[in-house]
């Protein structure tokens, strides 16, 4: 395998070693950022992986998964609708499961996106592998090049790529459900003139083929078209990454209206649509109450059980997203819909460090956050988010740009009242029904009101167990939850060899071990606040990673990942113990 790896490496491609189940051997995250020379890991590799994205010259792969297609002919159907002048350029690889990889390079690519799902199986039959993704390649057993080879990967234009993506999405049979809290949204979906709306905002129609209308974004000069509207499906899809819309996501007309007219504020959208006469006399349709009866199909099906296993075996299991710090990526990654608990002593800077990581996720992956900070003034939270975005103090940064970013990606709840966990979850549920969020940071848990309500026979342990269970359920249904917890007072008495308070363990969390038991991931944040040489260093101890298959694992005992706050307090870098002096003006962000 190493011989082939070196051959591909010399073509300017990022190559990684993979094992029996196409799982990377060792950390492959550094290979996303820069091409790594094949090392001794290839001596025990069972296959070769090709990292997609800019690191490999703008490589993107269309992955056609025949095994999830009931008819088994998705590849031939897809190729049949492609323009031959485009299709004939592509490198084609046959995969181990009878599927196909179509390979090309382009100046505009995206991350890993599911383009078409089968209604019968619910699984993706066509998806992309781009930034943050990789595919197995020959001579990995079961893989072979059907046409051309890696030294013949073509460079295609953005218009040609858009054609490939648009054609793939036309085979999608499963529409992503969007919950609209008011019937005026559905009325606009049925009657609204979304093409006229787009034109009013600077989009221009380039071609109308009946079912598909091709549009160019405002200010676009290079491409002939950068989006399309499909009449039969009533959705608008953007292929460019340079607009207010998420690339390769299908939007219904009401969502387009909300983004263009109301800055994604769905409450304001409902108000404006009613004013324009949409909806049944403005009558509000309440969200259905949660059902309490036992569902008919409450036993997991074999499809549900084996689906995860199949993804592990095929290597299609979606990996966590990079934190931009390779040292941390080995142990912890950003993962959708996870319940993550942090513990630590008071006044070590847990909140500030987590805010920084939230900004990293927003800049790198577009994550949107809800933040409840009970022990900090909301203005202070906002200020730190602005500074972490810009890498400068608010006195020095481009404040307009920073505010635009933070306002788009963060919703900060007021802390003028004491809330219980159930109050916060209801707020989160309401916000998530109105707009998309990726994570809800609640800080700290012990500041919340213990509201037993009708459960007066609950012990406090029962109450906290119920709370953590509901946090977990919320994270799977709506958006991820990150929860900050204080350590018990007793833990402060534990000292390290230098006489400083030792980093607390999982069981040292106020409320007990149930927080680590119920969480997906558990981290300890610790800082030696009274050590004159180490007080700026944040220790990140990863205590638990529930799904190591998607990336991450616990840090070795007493070997945390070390971060150091910049001299201007506007960011963090990995601590380098070999540096004699830290530059107090260091402002370079890791992304």
VENRAWO-V526730 format. One line per field, one symbol per residue. phi: phi as a letter, one per 40 degrees, with the letter a starting at -180 (. if undefined). A space follows every 10 residues. Layout:
phi: ???
This chain:
phi: .cccdcccdc cgbcbbcbcd bgcdcgcbdd cccacbcdbc cccbcbabbb cchcdbggcb bcbbbccccd cgbccccccc cccdccdccc cbbcbccgca bbbabacbbb ccbccabccc cgbcbbabbb dgbabcbdcd dgbaccagac cbcccbcdcc cdcccdcccc ccbbcccbcb caccccccdc bccccccccc bgcbccabcg cbbbbbcdgc bcccabaabb ccbfbbbbbc cbbccccgbc bcdccccccc cbfgcccccd ccccccgcgc fgccbccdcc cbccccbbcc ccccccdccc ccccgccccc cccgbdccdd babcbcgcbb bbbiccgbgd ccccdccccd ccccbgcbbb bbbcbbcccc dccccccccc gbcccbcccc cccdccccbb bbccbcbcbc cccccccccc ccccacbbab cbaccccccc bcfccccccc cccccccccc dccccccbac bbbcbcccdd ccccbcdcgc dccccdcccd hgcccccccc bbbbbaaccb cccbcccccb cccabcbccc hhaccddgbc cbbbccccgb ibbccbcccc acccbdbccc b
